[in-house]
Amino acid sequence: MGSEEQSTGGEFEFDIGVFNLDERGLDAQPFGIIRLDREGTVLSYNLYEERQARRNRQDVIGKNFFTDIAPCSRVKEFHGRFLAGVEQRELKATFGFVFHFPHKTRHVDVSLFYKAGARQQDDAVWVFIRG
């Protein structure tokens, strides 16, 4: 199961199948995938993102993405969208972003998708990072 990408109005759309992949399936994808809970805690961190960011997933999972992992993302265009999406339980946005790592500057396209669960505490925000 891969991801399908379509550009519509400047936004990426991914096949819903990516949301159903296990960790091995997420690791097989050719772009970064991070799954966050409603508080911003990292639940999944795929191999592609692990390699690009040079951060071991065991050091990332369970930590807050916006305060502990990528504090540079705690800006309106990223964290603000996340917070609004969590409040509304709906989010679908794609935007350009720059991550500054000690080893390189990374210009990427970030896509945020809110995936509602059976119960609100099971909801997740998926972060797809390309570039």
TITORLO-971768 format. One line per field, with one value per residue: residue number from 1; x, y, z of N, C-alpha, C in turn. Coordinates in pm, 1 decimal. Example, Ala and Ser with C-alpha at 12.3 -4.5 7.8 and 13.67 -1.06 7.14 Angstrom:
2
pos: 1; 2
n_u: 1319.0; 1285.0
n_v: -569.0; -225.0
n_w: 780.0; 708.0
ca_u: 1230.0; 1367.0
ca_v: -450.0; -106.0
ca_w: 780.0; 714.0
c_u: 1320.0; 1290.0
c_v: -330.0; 3.0
c_w: 780.0; 787.0
//
This chain:
131
pos: 1; 2; 3; 4; 5; 6; 7; 8; 9; 10; 11; 12; 13; 14; 15; 16; 17; 18; 19; 20; 21; 22; 23; 24; 25; 26; 27; 28; 29; 30; 31; 32; 33; 34; 35; 36; 37; 38; 39; 40; 41; 42; 43; 44; 45; 46; 47; 48; 49; 50; 51; 52; 53; 54; 55; 56; 57; 58; 59; 60; 61; 62; 63; 64; 65; 66; 67; 68; 69; 70; 71; 72; 73; 74; 75; 76; 77; 78; 79; 80; 81; 82; 83; 84; 85; 86; 87; 88; 89; 90; 91; 92; 93; 94; 95; 96; 97; 98; 99; 100; 101; 102; 103; 104; 105; 106; 107; 108; 109; 110; 111; 112; 113; 114; 115; 116; 117; 118; 119; 120; 121; 122; 123; 124; 125; 126; 127; 128; 129; 130; 131
n_u: 83.3; 81.6; 117.8; -103.5; -78.4; -222.1; -244.4; -437.6; -559.8; -317.4; -268.8; -165.7; -307.4; -358.3; -388.5; -623.2; -532.6; -275.6; -316.2; -386.0; -167.6; 75.9; 365.0; 580.7; 483.4; 457.5; 726.6; 812.4; 739.7; 817.0; 859.3; 848.4; 672.2; 481.1; 295.9; 72.3; -74.0; -367.9; -254.4; -12.0; 184.7; 426.1; 337.3; 397.4; 681.2; 832.8; 1079.7; 1195.8; 1170.2; 1315.2; 1573.1; 1612.5; 1592.1; 1779.7; 1729.6; 1669.3; 1393.7; 1318.2; 1398.4; 1224.1; 950.1; 673.8; 736.8; 668.0; 600.1; 604.6; 730.5; 947.2; 1070.7; 1067.1; 1092.6; 1100.0; 877.0; 673.7; 501.7; 262.7; 178.9; 222.4; 201.6; -20.4; -211.6; -231.5; -339.9; -589.0; -705.2; -724.3; -905.5; -1132.4; -1161.0; -1095.7; -885.3; -694.5; -434.0; -171.8; 154.2; 448.9; 758.9; 1046.6; 1291.1; 1548.3; 1828.2; 2115.7; 2285.3; 2188.4; 1982.2; 1645.0; 1413.4; 1077.8; 758.0; 480.9; 217.1; -79.3; -309.9; -613.6; -730.0; -1007.2; -1090.2; -1267.1; -1329.8; -1279.0; -1031.2; -884.2; -821.5; -600.8; -334.6; -190.4; 125.0; 276.1; 578.8; 748.6; 1032.7
n_v: -118.1; 203.1; 559.8; 781.9; 1072.3; 1376.8; 1687.0; 1948.3; 2257.2; 2350.5; 2191.7; 1885.4; 1565.4; 1265.3; 917.3; 744.8; 506.8; 525.9; 600.8; 369.3; 207.1; -7.4; 22.2; -75.7; -41.6; 237.5; 303.2; 229.6; 430.7; 700.7; 955.0; 1185.5; 1088.0; 1168.8; 1101.2; 1253.3; 1299.1; 1459.5; 1645.7; 1699.3; 1515.4; 1287.0; 999.9; 824.1; 788.3; 789.6; 593.0; 734.6; 1004.4; 989.9; 948.4; 1180.4; 1390.8; 1309.8; 1193.6; 958.2; 742.8; 634.7; 830.5; 1029.4; 953.2; 983.0; 1229.8; 1585.9; 1726.9; 1999.8; 2137.5; 1987.0; 1845.1; 1981.6; 2281.5; 2503.8; 2484.1; 2588.2; 2803.9; 3033.4; 2949.7; 2676.1; 2541.2; 2689.1; 2620.2; 2349.4; 2360.4; 2487.2; 2295.3; 2075.6; 2177.5; 2208.1; 1953.9; 1889.5; 1910.8; 2000.5; 2082.8; 2225.5; 2348.9; 2547.1; 2507.1; 2568.6; 2380.9; 2409.2; 2242.0; 2124.1; 1997.1; 2064.9; 2287.9; 2250.3; 2271.1; 2225.3; 2075.2; 2071.7; 1872.3; 1864.9; 1657.3; 1587.9; 1313.0; 1170.6; 962.8; 675.9; 757.0; 1076.8; 1093.5; 916.7; 1040.7; 1169.6; 1367.8; 1375.7; 1427.0; 1500.3; 1511.9; 1643.3; 1668.7
n_w: 0.0; -100.4; -101.3; -252.1; -438.0; -506.6; -660.3; -566.5; -591.3; -488.7; -271.2; -117.3; -153.2; 9.3; -35.0; 157.0; 254.3; 364.8; 625.5; 748.5; 766.2; 921.0; 1141.7; 988.5; 729.3; 726.3; 746.1; 494.5; 323.6; 95.2; 212.4; 490.2; 782.2; 1053.3; 1336.4; 1549.5; 1874.3; 2013.7; 2180.7; 2076.2; 2115.0; 2002.2; 1831.2; 1625.6; 1412.3; 1123.4; 934.3; 717.0; 799.4; 1033.4; 933.6; 774.4; 961.8; 1135.6; 1385.7; 1631.9; 1647.6; 1894.8; 2067.4; 2015.1; 2005.2; 2218.2; 2312.0; 2309.4; 2002.8; 1929.0; 2136.7; 2237.4; 2024.9; 1768.9; 1812.7; 1648.2; 1494.6; 1633.4; 1556.1; 1410.2; 1147.1; 1153.3; 1421.2; 1503.4; 1308.1; 1367.7; 1632.2; 1583.5; 1416.8; 1591.1; 1774.4; 1612.7; 1523.5; 1265.6; 991.1; 718.4; 552.8; 358.7; 337.4; 282.4; 457.1; 663.7; 807.2; 1038.2; 1082.7; 1267.4; 1086.0; 832.5; 635.3; 577.3; 332.6; 298.7; 209.8; 409.9; 512.5; 690.6; 845.2; 996.9; 1168.8; 1275.5; 1548.7; 1685.8; 1939.5; 2088.0; 2221.8; 2075.0; 1842.9; 1587.0; 1454.3; 1148.5; 1011.5; 720.4; 553.1; 290.9; 88.6
ca_u: 0.0; 155.8; 33.1; -135.0; -71.5; -283.0; -238.6; -562.9; -556.1; -192.2; -258.8; -146.9; -407.0; -300.9; -480.4; -656.8; -460.2; -157.8; -359.3; -407.3; -43.0; 147.1; 494.7; 660.2; 426.9; 495.3; 869.4; 834.7; 698.3; 930.0; 846.8; 839.0; 539.9; 478.0; 157.6; 64.8; -203.6; -430.4; -168.9; 112.5; 280.6; 459.8; 293.9; 470.3; 787.6; 880.1; 1221.9; 1238.6; 1187.2; 1424.8; 1698.9; 1625.3; 1611.8; 1888.8; 1680.0; 1619.9; 1252.8; 1301.8; 1421.5; 1121.3; 816.5; 635.1; 770.3; 585.6; 663.7; 618.4; 816.9; 1066.7; 1133.0; 1084.8; 1038.6; 1087.1; 744.0; 576.1; 464.7; 122.0; 149.0; 233.8; 136.2; -152.2; -300.3; -251.7; -432.3; -722.3; -754.5; -761.4; -1027.9; -1243.2; -1153.8; -1087.8; -766.2; -635.9; -357.4; -37.3; 224.9; 594.3; 820.1; 1191.1; 1348.3; 1691.7; 1897.8; 2259.8; 2353.7; 2141.8; 1853.4; 1556.4; 1292.7; 983.9; 613.5; 419.8; 72.7; -139.9; -441.9; -676.9; -799.5; -1090.5; -1102.4; -1399.3; -1344.9; -1193.9; -894.5; -817.3; -793.1; -459.1; -298.4; -83.5; 212.9; 352.3; 685.1; 811.4; 1137.9
ca_v: 0.0; 326.5; 676.9; 847.3; 1215.6; 1456.1; 1828.0; 2017.9; 2387.7; 2369.9; 2104.1; 1743.8; 1475.0; 1132.6; 805.5; 713.8; 386.1; 554.3; 609.4; 233.9; 131.0; -32.4; 90.1; -121.2; 26.1; 378.8; 310.2; 205.9; 546.8; 784.4; 1089.5; 1182.6; 1072.2; 1181.8; 1098.0; 1321.4; 1296.9; 1591.4; 1734.1; 1719.7; 1410.7; 1201.7; 860.6; 750.6; 866.7; 687.5; 579.5; 843.3; 1125.5; 960.9; 968.5; 1319.6; 1476.1; 1250.0; 1174.5; 822.9; 745.5; 607.6; 957.0; 1123.3; 904.2; 1013.7; 1368.8; 1683.6; 1769.7; 2144.8; 2193.8; 1905.8; 1791.0; 2085.0; 2407.6; 2600.7; 2468.4; 2650.4; 2931.1; 3035.5; 2872.1; 2532.8; 2508.7; 2752.9; 2533.6; 2228.3; 2389.8; 2511.0; 2166.5; 1995.5; 2236.6; 2182.2; 1811.8; 1886.5; 1981.4; 1957.3; 2199.1; 2204.3; 2475.5; 2538.7; 2531.4; 2549.1; 2326.4; 2437.2; 2138.2; 2152.1; 1940.7; 2124.4; 2356.6; 2164.0; 2334.8; 2114.9; 2096.0; 2003.5; 1851.3; 1827.0; 1596.5; 1542.1; 1184.6; 1146.6; 824.6; 639.1; 846.9; 1193.8; 1067.5; 834.4; 1123.7; 1193.0; 1458.9; 1319.8; 1525.6; 1446.4; 1606.2; 1613.8; 1760.4
ca_w: 0.0; -105.0; -90.2; -377.5; -417.3; -611.3; -627.4; -590.5; -528.3; -417.8; -154.9; -143.4; -96.9; 20.4; -27.6; 296.0; 291.1; 446.1; 764.9; 799.0; 762.8; 1046.6; 1144.5; 873.9; 612.3; 735.0; 717.0; 351.8; 245.3; 53.3; 267.8; 635.5; 842.0; 1198.5; 1386.1; 1678.1; 1941.6; 2021.6; 2260.0; 2003.1; 2150.9; 1888.2; 1842.6; 1521.7; 1349.2; 1031.1; 904.5; 629.2; 880.7; 1125.4; 860.4; 732.0; 1079.2; 1215.0; 1522.3; 1653.0; 1688.0; 2038.2; 2137.4; 1970.8; 2041.6; 2355.3; 2343.3; 2239.0; 1878.4; 1919.1; 2241.0; 2260.7; 1903.8; 1666.3; 1863.7; 1539.0; 1436.1; 1724.0; 1494.4; 1369.2; 1027.1; 1180.0; 1548.3; 1501.6; 1228.8; 1446.7; 1742.0; 1526.8; 1368.8; 1707.3; 1829.9; 1520.5; 1485.5; 1119.9; 944.7; 592.1; 509.1; 307.2; 334.0; 282.4; 587.5; 666.5; 930.2; 1050.0; 1157.6; 1274.8; 970.6; 707.0; 632.5; 498.0; 279.5; 280.1; 209.2; 522.5; 503.7; 817.5; 829.6; 1121.6; 1152.2; 1393.0; 1591.4; 1738.9; 2054.8; 2069.6; 2268.8; 1974.0; 1726.4; 1558.6; 1346.5; 1068.9; 953.7; 608.3; 520.3; 162.8; 47.9
c_u: 87.4; 63.4; 12.1; -135.6; -135.4; -272.8; -371.4; -557.6; -430.2; -175.6; -237.2; -263.4; -346.9; -411.0; -500.4; -581.8; -339.6; -194.3; -374.2; -280.8; 11.8; 283.8; 582.7; 613.8; 461.5; 642.5; 899.6; 800.9; 816.8; 918.3; 829.9; 694.8; 554.6; 331.5; 158.8; -71.1; -254.3; -347.8; -38.6; 220.8; 301.3; 421.7; 367.2; 568.8; 856.8; 1029.1; 1273.5; 1264.9; 1301.1; 1559.3; 1718.7; 1658.0; 1730.2; 1851.4; 1624.9; 1478.2; 1233.8; 1327.2; 1311.6; 981.7; 791.1; 666.7; 680.0; 661.9; 696.7; 710.4; 948.9; 1142.0; 1164.2; 1027.0; 1025.5; 948.8; 635.1; 546.6; 323.4; 93.5; 156.3; 154.5; -3.7; -253.3; -333.0; -356.7; -575.1; -784.8; -800.2; -892.8; -1149.3; -1259.0; -1157.7; -967.1; -717.2; -565.0; -220.6; 29.0; 374.8; 648.9; 969.6; 1230.8; 1497.5; 1753.1; 2045.2; 2333.7; 2306.2; 2013.3; 1766.3; 1429.3; 1196.1; 842.6; 559.0; 270.9; 24.2; -279.4; -492.5; -754.6; -875.0; -1097.6; -1244.5; -1432.8; -1246.5; -1050.0; -816.1; -783.9; -642.9; -445.7; -176.3; -6.4; 293.2; 452.9; 753.9; 917.5; 1265.3
c_v: 123.9; 443.1; 731.9; 995.6; 1284.1; 1600.8; 1890.9; 2150.0; 2411.3; 2281.4; 1960.7; 1667.3; 1336.0; 1029.3; 768.8; 589.3; 411.4; 560.9; 471.9; 149.2; 107.8; 36.2; 50.6; -52.9; 173.8; 396.3; 293.9; 328.2; 637.9; 930.3; 1075.9; 1172.4; 1077.0; 1182.8; 1154.0; 1299.2; 1441.5; 1692.4; 1768.0; 1619.1; 1318.3; 1057.3; 771.0; 845.7; 772.1; 697.7; 693.4; 969.7; 1108.3; 990.5; 1114.9; 1412.0; 1431.1; 1242.0; 1033.4; 827.2; 717.8; 731.9; 1059.1; 1081.7; 928.5; 1156.2; 1462.2; 1737.0; 1918.3; 2206.2; 2119.1; 1866.2; 1899.0; 2217.9; 2516.1; 2594.5; 2532.7; 2793.5; 2918.4; 2944.7; 2721.2; 2497.5; 2569.3; 2671.5; 2405.8; 2252.7; 2412.2; 2380.8; 2076.7; 2046.9; 2202.6; 2034.5; 1795.7; 1968.8; 1917.0; 2079.3; 2155.9; 2340.4; 2449.5; 2571.9; 2505.6; 2499.0; 2356.5; 2332.9; 2176.4; 2104.6; 1998.0; 2203.8; 2277.8; 2239.4; 2222.9; 2166.6; 2011.2; 1991.9; 1802.5; 1774.0; 1549.7; 1415.8; 1156.0; 997.0; 796.9; 725.6; 962.0; 1168.3; 977.6; 913.3; 1140.9; 1299.3; 1397.7; 1433.8; 1455.2; 1552.2; 1558.8; 1718.4; 1739.5
c_w: 0.0; -86.0; -229.6; -349.2; -536.0; -567.9; -664.5; -516.6; -447.1; -295.9; -200.0; -84.0; -100.7; 28.0; 119.0; 345.1; 379.4; 594.9; 829.0; 801.6; 903.1; 1037.7; 1026.1; 745.6; 610.4; 700.0; 568.3; 265.3; 215.4; 96.9; 418.8; 682.3; 993.1; 1238.8; 1526.9; 1741.7; 1951.2; 2101.3; 2187.2; 2038.2; 2031.6; 1919.4; 1743.8; 1455.7; 1252.8; 998.8; 816.9; 711.5; 980.1; 1057.9; 822.8; 849.5; 1164.6; 1363.3; 1533.1; 1705.3; 1835.9; 2123.1; 2109.8; 2018.0; 2190.5; 2397.4; 2262.8; 2118.8; 1880.8; 2025.1; 2254.5; 2133.9; 1801.0; 1714.3; 1756.9; 1473.9; 1522.4; 1678.9; 1439.4; 1249.8; 1049.1; 1306.7; 1555.3; 1422.6; 1304.5; 1554.9; 1692.2; 1478.5; 1481.7; 1765.8; 1743.8; 1485.6; 1333.3; 1077.1; 816.6; 535.8; 460.3; 293.7; 330.9; 420.1; 575.8; 804.6; 928.5; 1142.1; 1168.1; 1148.6; 837.2; 731.4; 536.1; 461.3; 241.2; 254.5; 322.0; 495.3; 638.8; 791.0; 964.6; 1091.5; 1281.5; 1421.0; 1639.9; 1860.1; 2035.8; 2113.9; 2172.8; 1847.3; 1709.2; 1450.7; 1278.2; 1004.4; 844.8; 566.7; 393.4; 132.8; 123.0
//
